[in-house]
């Protein structure tokens, strides 16, 4: 459902949020290792997230990535998804057809529309704070 870049972006945002809650700025290398992502690919994703004001980037020897506590509470998954994949997850055809719409639906169009709306609500209703704290407590994981 999400692109690989978006999956890595979500994992990175969660990891950075947790480290930010612990008052740590994290390096590109650390993030890539923690989310099991290629370094160059991770750099592109983090650049996209910084460009969309999801996270802050600081250059230099003590640089890295972080998110302010206030932002961690208000950034939700839909913000991260939109920064990487745009709105394609909300408008794409369940079967990948180019011309699927309400006037010319694919066989799963109406059922998929319901799932897409539920997904949209879940993404909008889930903030980075809740995800980072569930990860910190060991309830959830970011690696296989």
JOLINJO-V210680 format. One record per backbone hydrogen bond with DSSP energy under -1.0 kcal/mol. CO is the residue of the C=O (numbers start at 1). NH is the residue of the N-H. Records with the same first field share a line. If there is no record, write none. Layout:
BEGIN
CO=NH + NH
END
This chain:
BEGIN
3=7
4=8
5=9
6=10
7=11
8=12
9=13
10=14
11=15
12=16
13=17
14=18
15=19
16=20
17=21
18=22
19=24
20=23
26=65
27=31
28=32
29=33
30=34
31=35
32=37
38=42
39=43
40=44
41=45
42=46
43=47
44=48
45=49
46=50
47=51
48=52
49=54
50=53
56=66
58=64
60=63
64=58
65=26
66=56
68=72
69=73
71=75
72=129
75=128
76=79 + 80
77=81
78=82
79=83
80=84
81=85
82=86
85=88
87=90 + 91
88=92
104=101
106=109
108=112
109=113
110=114
111=115
112=116
113=117
114=118
115=119
116=120
117=121
118=122
119=123
120=124
121=125
123=78
126=77
127=131
128=132
129=133
130=134
131=135
132=136
133=137
134=139 + 140
135=138
END
